[in-house]
Amino acid sequence: MNQCFLQQTILDENSVLLFPTFVSSAPAVGQCALLTISGVFCILCNILRLPATHVPMGLNKRGLPIGFQVIAAPHQDRLCLAVAKELEKAFGGWVSPTKLN
């Protein structure tokens, strides 16, 4: 699937995709490099050169941050940011993580 195919068939100037940022909750400090597969959706956006914005969605049961990405067509950064801003307002935005015991 190449960039032109995505742009012409799925994404246009008014559409976005929503994907998880990671396949699980936030990894422990220093563990991200060991969990390359966890960032597969981030990697995909970078390879396809698509703008993406992370939207925080709160904390999971363990108190770790979770969220998803808003992904748009090439050169539609403003759309990513606008959608992310509205979603953040609707769902409460960033929440400080709790300390794990």
C-alpha positions in Angstrom: 0.0 0.0 0.0 1.7 3.2 -1.1 1.1 6.8 -0.2 -0.8 7.7 -3.4 -3.1 4.7 -2.9 -4.0 5.8 0.6 -4.5 9.4 -0.4 -6.7 8.6 -3.3 -8.8 5.8 -1.9 -9.0 6.2 1.9 -7.9 9.7 3.0 -8.9 13.0 1.5 -8.8 16.6 2.8 -11.7 16.0 5.2 -11.1 12.5 6.5 -8.9 11.0 9.2 -8.1 7.5 10.5 -8.0 6.6 14.2 -5.4 4.0 15.3 -3.9 3.1 18.7 -0.6 4.9 19.3 0.8 1.7 21.0 -0.7 -1.8 21.0 -0.7 -1.7 24.9 -0.5 1.0 27.6 2.6 3.1 27.9 5.7 1.0 28.3 7.9 1.4 31.4 10.7 4.0 31.2 13.5 2.7 29.1 11.5 -0.3 27.7 10.2 1.3 24.5 13.3 0.4 22.4 12.7 -3.3 23.4 9.0 -3.2 22.3 9.4 -2.1 18.6 6.3 -4.0 17.6 4.3 -1.9 20.1 4.8 1.1 18.0 3.8 -0.5 14.7 1.2 2.1 14.0 3.6 5.0 14.6 6.2 3.3 12.4 3.5 2.9 9.6 2.7 6.6 9.7 6.3 7.5 9.4 7.0 5.1 6.5 4.0 6.4 4.6 4.8 10.0 5.6 1.4 10.7 7.0 0.8 13.4 9.6 -0.3 11.9 13.0 -1.2 13.4 16.3 -1.5 11.5 19.6 -4.7 12.1 21.7 -4.5 11.2 25.4 -7.5 9.2 26.5 -6.8 8.8 30.2 -5.4 6.0 32.3 -5.8 2.3 32.2 -6.6 0.1 35.3 -2.9 0.2 36.3 -2.8 4.0 36.1 -0.7 4.1 32.9 -1.5 6.6 30.1 -3.4 5.3 27.0 -4.5 7.1 23.8 -4.7 6.9 20.1 -3.5 8.6 16.9 -5.4 10.8 14.5 -3.9 10.2 11.1 -4.6 12.3 8.0 -3.6 12.5 4.3 -0.3 14.1 3.4 0.0 17.8 4.1 -3.2 17.7 6.2 -1.4 18.4 9.5 -4.0 21.1 10.4 -6.7 18.5 10.2 -4.9 16.2 12.6 -4.4 18.9 15.1 -8.0 20.2 14.8 -9.5 16.7 15.3 -7.1 16.0 18.1 -8.1 19.2 19.9 -11.8 18.5 19.7 -11.3 14.9 20.9 -9.2 16.1 23.8 -11.9 18.6 24.8 -14.6 15.9 24.6 -12.7 13.3 26.6 -10.9 15.4 29.2 -7.4 15.4 27.8 -4.2 14.6 29.5 -4.3 13.0 33.0 -1.3 12.8 35.3 -0.2 9.1 35.7 -0.6 7.6 39.1 2.4 6.1 40.9 2.5 2.3 40.8 3.1 0.4 44.0 
